[in-house]
Amino acid sequence: MSSVERVKGHVIDAHSHIGELAAWKFYNLAEPVKPTVYDFAGYDDYIKSHLDLRGLERGLILPNYGIPVQEQPFSLNDLVLDAVGRDDRLQGGLWVSFLPANRDMTMRTLEKVGESRIVAIKTTFLLGGNPNPETWDAETREIAEACFNAAEEHDLVFHFHTSAGGSSDINNFIPMIEEFGKRVKIYIVHFGGGVSGHIKLVPQFLDWVEQGYKVYADTTWAIGFGARWLLTEIEKRGLGQDRVLFASDEPWSDFWGEYYKIAAANVSQELKERVLHGNFEELYGTG
């Protein structure tokens, strides 16, 4: 795809990242590498190289992360706050952590979640910990409860990274979603992130919707059949059409690959429009 190609119609990116990330010796490589090749260092870069370049109407920005340095994503929360304060095309999410070692940084973040245009909080368990409440000690539960309470009080959407295997496997999220998911809007990033995750999650996700859980998802990192099956099941079951949002996960995924999973899907245009922009507008507001 040409880098100057632009989307057709209304498209909003519900999950992308801002901020520079240092090269790192991932997986004990001999030399540091920067696998994303580029990132969006700040507001100007994000607007020019992402929204305007691709013809997107709006975007939700989150701290860029991926290296095993706990302080790194927290250090970008102020960048998110600055960017959303400069442009009403942007809304943002702030970084939190359930890890006791990050308690002070998380509590300082929670003091800022009421700021204008902050609509989400985000965490991962790639950097440690586990989403399963059965694994939490008392301090971890206290921090997690503080995050969920803040999300409930400020009507924030809580974004969680998921991927196949390890602590981020969807199996570990099921008890947490079933404990908190009727109080707080929970956004399942990457929809399980792999074959096993998709197979486990498609029926479970729609069952949760039917049972009144406030679950949402995007199809970034969905492989092959993942997005196709989810969208087909939504039409077949007649529910969940308001719970899936288009996202790019740029710069960690490829915008056009993620876009055409939705735009070229063999489902109704009405469902595509919901995913590409309508569900974002319903969930986060129109501006």
Disulfide bonds with the S-S distance in Angstrom:
none
